[in-house]
């Protein structure tokens, strides 16, 4: 299996050479992507790097971490690589962990692996409280919008993926910047790829984060809502219509209907100064209670619907059919 490493390079000249030097011999190719870095990361690597595996790629304009990784993904597909591991160039990700990310892919237990800094309590002791809380909230939102209820730490950028799975994804449509990791999970869910977490410790070097929570929070909420609605329509209305579809539609009808009925009688009662009868209250409350139960049942079904069968073996079978099947008349 040909393993490649993708390193997005933007203001990482202080750390990137050490990251490259720590990558083991199991890796065949290293893609260092200069994402229009003002420090000239690509030129710096070419001048000081001595590793023959390194290939510097350049984006003509800054496309963000997602745009840099997509550039490396496309190069890996053209070069015939089998697995691509993404490691940041700022020294926060230990290249020695690479075999742990690759092993589930080699064993065909997963199609995509990602780091999880929350697996062991000891690994989050050095994490700032604000980041800890923010990651917990983002994890829940990502579970809801992307459908991978079995993963945590969605913003973790230490990932590995099979190129056969990448070939099934619309790479040019992936979010180019900070929402890239979450959008990747959403796209993987649309093809029913299996995603597994790899425990790792958090490391914080002397780099400065460019992510401003107050600025990106409204954008993140909007994009999570967009992915949730698209995933629901695709998985429960277009691709399939199942018991989860029935639970969700019944929940929507009962909650909206009961809420509207109760609100109407509350408003008219206040205007006429006549309190609603106990029977009216029950007619409003009962649909709400049943609707909430249907919503819980839908969430339970959605959790149990996480992809469990790896996509890679199926893609291998399709490749075999493509190469051995006789041409059509």
Secondary structure as UniProt FT lines:
FT   STRAND          3..9
FT   TURN            13..15
FT   HELIX           16..21
FT   TURN            25..26
FT   STRAND          29..34
FT   TURN            38..39
FT   HELIX           41..48
FT   TURN            52..53
FT   STRAND          54..58
FT   HELIX           64..78
FT   TURN            79..80
FT   STRAND          83..86
FT   TURN            89..90
FT   HELIX           95..97
FT   HELIX           98..106
FT   TURN            107..108
FT   STRAND          112..116
FT   TURN            117..118
FT   HELIX           121..124
FT   TURN            125..126
FT   HELIX           129..146
FT   TURN            149..150
FT   TURN            154..155
FT   STRAND          159..162
FT   HELIX           163..166
FT   TURN            167..168
FT   HELIX           171..173
FT   TURN            178..179
FT   HELIX           180..190
FT   TURN            191..192
FT   STRAND          195..199
FT   HELIX           213..233
FT   HELIX           234..238
FT   HELIX           243..272
FT   HELIX           278..304
FT   HELIX           312..324
//
